[in-house]
Amino acid sequence: MLTGNHLDPVDSSLYVFRLARPSKDFEQKKSIFPISFEAFEMSSADKEGTPPHLSVWVEGCTTPSEAYAFLRPYSPNKIICWLNVDDLRSISCKIDEKVYQNLLDVLWINISNLRAGAQGHSGITGLDQNLKLLRKDLRFKLAELANKNAGDRSRINTI
């Protein structure tokens, strides 16, 4: 699969994934929702990126095992959160009677690394909204989408 140029939009038909910790309810109670909104919290490094972005990987360019190799050793982030790019871009939120649309995008974020899978690095932009309730709602919507996709794909993938 071809990768995009730095900061180009990722094609809408593609899936991206993020590696996350299983939700506490999933681990303790075997909840049917393994992915929590906490999986979509931007790290300090994500916030300092240009542009600020939540790191994800393009399916077909990077395997989950390759993405896991970029995390710290023995990372607990082993749940694979699948997101369709078009669905992600269509997320809308309503806060205090105001509707927010078209806030999120997925861009290729090239990283200078020769390890396998580096070419699939991308980022979700738009999660750095000033309104705290909006940021949290966007993260909840991403978790809902990831949980739906886990069910649609008849699998909850882990590494």
N, C-alpha and C positions, 0 to 999 in steps of 0.2 A: 504494500500500500504506500502511496506517496504521502509525504508529509507536507505541511504548509510552510510558508515563509513566516518568520517571526511577526507576531501580532495580526496575522491574517485570521479571519473567522474560520473555525472548524466547520466542515460541511454539515448541514442540518440532518442528513440521513444517518450520521454516524452515532455510535455510542461511545461515551467516555466512562471511566470508572475511577473511583477513589477508594483507597483502602482505609478502613476504619475499625475501631474497637467495637465489639458487639455491645449492644445496649445492656445496661444492668438488668433490666427486666428479662431480656432474652437469656442471659447467663443464669440468673437466679431462679426465674419462674418459667423459663422456656416460652416466653411471650412469642406471639406470631410475628412481631415486628422487631427484627434484629437490628435495625438501623435507627439510631437516634438523631435528633437535630444536632446534637453535639458533634457528630461526624463532619459537619459542615462549618465548623468554627475556623476562622482564618487564624493561622499562626502569626507570630511576630514577623517571621521572614516573609510570609504571604502578604502581610499588610505593607511591608517595605518594598515589595516588588514593584516594577514599573511595567505595566500598571499593577496596582494591587490586585491579587488574584488568589483563588483557592486552587492549589495544584490538583490536577486530574491527569489521566492518561487516556489516549485514544486507543480503543479496541482495534486490533489488527496491526497497530504499530508497536505496541508494547503489550507484553503478557503480564498478568498479575504477578507472576513470580519475578519477572524483571523489575516491575515497579517496587515490589517488596524489597529488593536488593538496594534500593535507594534510601530506605528507612534505616533507622538505627538498629543495630543487632538485637535480635529477640523482641522486636516491636510487637505489641499486642494488636496492632492494626491488621487484622486478618480477614475481616468481612469485606467482600467486594461489593461496592455500591455502584450499580449500573444506572446510567442516566442517558436517555436519548437526547441528543443536542436540541432537536426541534421542540420536544416537550419542555426542556429546561428553559429555552428562550420564551416560551409562551406562558410561563408562570406569571400570575398576577396576584396581587394582594390588596385587601381593603382595610384601611386603617382610618378610623374616625370618619367614616363615610366617603373617604377619598380613595379612588381606585388607582393603583400603581401597576403599570404594565411595561413590558419590554425593558426591564431593568437589568436582566442577566444576559450574558453572552459567554461564548466559549471561544478563546483565541489560542492559536499556537504560541507557546512560550518556549522558544529554543533555549536549551541549556548547553553549556560547553562541557560536554562529558562524552567520552568515547565508549562508555559501558553500553551493553545491549539494552535496548528499550528507550534510550534517551531521546530518540527521535520522535517518540509519541507523547512527550510532555506537552501539556496544554494547561490552561487555567480558566476558571470561571470568574468572570469579572462582574462587578455590580453588587457584590455582597458587602461593600464598605459604605453603605448608606448612612447618612447622618442620624436618621431617626431610629432609635434603638428598637422600638416595636416592629418597625419594618425589617430591620436586619434579622431579628428573631423569626418573624413570620416567613421570610424568604428561606431561612434554614429549615424551618418546619416543612415547608412545601417541598424542598429538595429531599428531605427524609421520606416524606410521603411518596414522592415519585420513585425514589430508590427502593422502598419497600414494595411498591406496586410492581416495579420491574423485576424484582427478585421473584415475585409470584408469577408474573407473566412468563418468565423464562423457566418456570418450574424448577427453580433451584435457589438455594441460598448458598452462594459460593463462599468458600473460605480458602485460605492458603494453608 
